[in-house]
Amino acid sequence: MPQWIALSRSEHSSQHVLPRDGYHHSAKQRVVPVLLAELNKLIPHYVLGFIRQGEGYTPVAVLGAQSNAYLAPDGRWFSPYVPAQLRGYPFALAKADNDQQVLAIDTAHLVNGPDGKPLFDEQGELSEHTRKVHDFLAQCEKNRLATQQTADVLTKHKLLVPWELVIGTDAEGSTPVKLDGLYRVDEQVLNALEPESLAELCGGPLALAYAHLFSTAQHKALSDRVQFQAKCAEQGSDVPSNLDDVFVGDDDLEFDFS
């Protein structure tokens, strides 16, 4: 489990950050929160759903049944697009005691030696690398708030209902696994909305609703990934040598998801 600590100019000015080892940090994740701005990149590769957090719902991409089926054993990503939330690690934005956003880092990636990249420059300002990650996370946070507001509109119109997503039913001899805690858009309720209600959904809320509905076409692909992962684990298979030719994960810290 990551041990987060707020980045401090006084405490960490001479320390370096070790780069993440691929995406091993996501190995246990079955879902990952996603942003409104990246929907067009997600739809071709992920099943999208919603999870309940507090009084609201958060859109997520489903990564697997019991663990992350998009993760290769060597840390590479089995998809051309990596969800934005996973790309900022080992950094994250966290709330300080005064409710202000601060840049945090997983202590496992802090080092005193020359390895890694400096956190601060000689003037005590964020290094170019750290600043780039901070800017990326700040833009993601801004879009996260917009995404949450968009999901709240779906909640207001009672469009989200419990969803028992079953994975692994397409492969012969496979054992189906049911993912609990997911929600989906009720298409019948959506289609029955009055014009006044439908007008409130125009723009982001409607895009989010249909992105989820369209993404369910990836159900078989998700099941195939889960089965492939289980087969590799059972047989001790190596990562395919041509993995880079098939899946080239988007590793950039760029916020332009267009």
N, C-alpha and C positions, 0 to 999 in steps of 0.2 A: 504494500500500500504506500502511495506517495506520502511523504512528510513535507508539507508545505510551510515555507517561511517567507515573510515579507522581505523583499530585496532592500538592502540598506546601504547607502553610500558609505557610511562610517564603518560598517562591519564587513562589507564585501568588496571594498574598493580594489583590493589586490587579488581577489579570487577569480577563478575562471569557471566556465560552465562546460561540462562534458555534453556532447551532442547525444540525442536519444539514439538508442540502438534500434533503428527501424521503428516498428510499431508494437514492440513487445508489451508496452505499457497498457495496450488495449486488449490483451489476451482474454481476460475474464468478462469483457463487456458483451452483453447480448443486444444492447441497443445503444445508440449514441444520439444526443440531441442534434437537430439540424436547423438551418437558417432559411428564412424565406428567400434570401438572395441566391441560394445555391440549388433551388428546387430543380431547375432545368438540367443541372449536372447529375443530380441524384436519381431522377426518374428512370433512366435507362439501366441502372445497376442495382437498385435497392428497393426493398419493400418498405414503404413508409407507413407509420402509424402514429399513435399518440399515447402518452402515459400521463397519469394524473400526478400532479405535484401541488400540494396544498389545495387551494380552491380552484386552480386552473389546470389546463392541459398543455403539455409540451410536445411538439412534433418530433419524432425520432425516426432514424433509419434502423431497421432490424438487421443485426449482424450475425445472429446464429441462434441455435436452440439452447445449447448449454455453455457455449463459449463462442469466441469470435471466429466465424468461418471465413472471414476475409483476410485472415492473418496467416502468412506462410511461416513454417517453423523457423526460418532464418530472419524473420522480422519484416519481410517485404509484404506488400499489400496486393491482394488478389482482386484488383479492380483498377480501371483507368482513373477513377476519381476517389480521393480520400476526403471524407467529411472534414469540414474546416476545424471543428472542435479538437480533432486529434492532432492537428498539425502544429499547434503552438507548444506542445510539451517539449521540454520540462518546465515551461513557464505557464502561468495562468494568472488571471485577474481575480483578486479576492477582496472582500470588504474588510476594512480596518475597523477599529472600535468606534471611530467617528463616522462610519458608514461611507467613507470615501474609498474609491477603488484604488488598490495598490497592486504593483507587480509582484507576484510570488514565484518562487522556484522550488522544485523538489530537491531537498537537501542531498539526495543520493547523487545528484549531478554537480554538486559544488566541490571544487578541488582547489588546493593551495599551490600546486605545482604549475609547471608551464603547459601542461596538457590542456586541451580544450580552447575555448575562446574567451577573451577578457570580458567581464561584465561591465566595466567602466573604462573610460579612456584616461589619459594622463591628466586631464583637467578635472577629473571627477564626475564627468557627465556620462550618461549611458553610452556604451560603445555602439558602433554602427550596427552590429549584429543584434544587441539587446534592444536598441531603439526600433529596429525593423520588426522584431517580434512583438514589442509593446504596441506599436502602431497597428499591427495585424489584429492583435487581441482586442484592442480598443474598438476597431471597426466591427469586429465580430460581436462585441458586447452591444454596440449601438444597434446592430441588426437583430440581435437576440431580443432586445426590448420591443422592436417593431414586430418581430415574429410572434412574441407572446401576446401583444395587443391584437394581432390578426387571429390567433387561435382563440382569444377571448370572445371574438365575434361569433365564431362557430359554437362556442359554449352557450352564448346568450340565446341562440336560436335552437338550442337542444339538438344539435346535429351529431354529437359524439355519443356513441353507445359502446358497451363492452364488446370486445372482439376476442374470440378464442382462435388464435392463429395456430394451425397445426402444420408442422414441418416434417418432411420425411415420408410423405404418403405416396410419392411418385416412383420411388425406387423399389424394385422387387426385393422382398425380404427385409425391408427397412422397418425400424421401429418408430412409429410416429411420436413426435414430441409436441406437446401443447405449451404455448407461451401464454402465461397468465399476465394480467395487468395491462394489456393493450386495449386501446380504443380505436374505433374506426368511424368514418363518416357514414351516416345512415342515408344512402342514396335516395330511398323512397321519401324520406322526410325532406331532403334537399329539393327533390323534384316537385314536391307539393307546396313549397313555400309561396306565400302570397307575393305579388309584385313589389309591395312596399318592403317586405322583409328581404326579398332577393336583391333589391337595390342596395341594401346595407352591406351585402356581401360582395358587391362589385369591387374588383381590384384584388388586393391581397387575399382576403378570406376565401373568395371563390377559387383563386389560383391554388391556394393551399388545399382546399377540399378536393379539387380535381387532380392535383398532383398525387394525393394519396390514392384516389380511386384508380388512376392510370398505373400507379406503381405496383398495384396488386398483380399485374401481369408478370412481375418478376418472381412470383411465388415458386414456380418450378425451378428457376435458376437458383434461388436461395436453398431449396431442398437439395439440389444437386451439389451445391457447395458444402452443405452439412454432411452429405454422404461421402463426398470426396475427402473431407477432413477426417471423418471417422475411419475411412479405408486406409488413409495414410498412417494414422495413429496405430491402427491394428496391425498393419503389415510393416511398419517402420520404414515406409517409403521416403526417399529423399525428395527434396523440392525439384520439380522439373527444371532441367538445365536451360530450357528456353522460356522460363517464366517472364523475363523482361520483354520478350517478343509478344507475349500474349497479354500480360497485364502490366501496364506502366503507370504506377501510382503518381498522382499529382502531388508533389512534395513542396511546392512553392508556397511561400508566405505572402500570397497576393490575395486581395479581397475582391478583385474584379471577376465575378462569377458569371459574367455575360458570355 
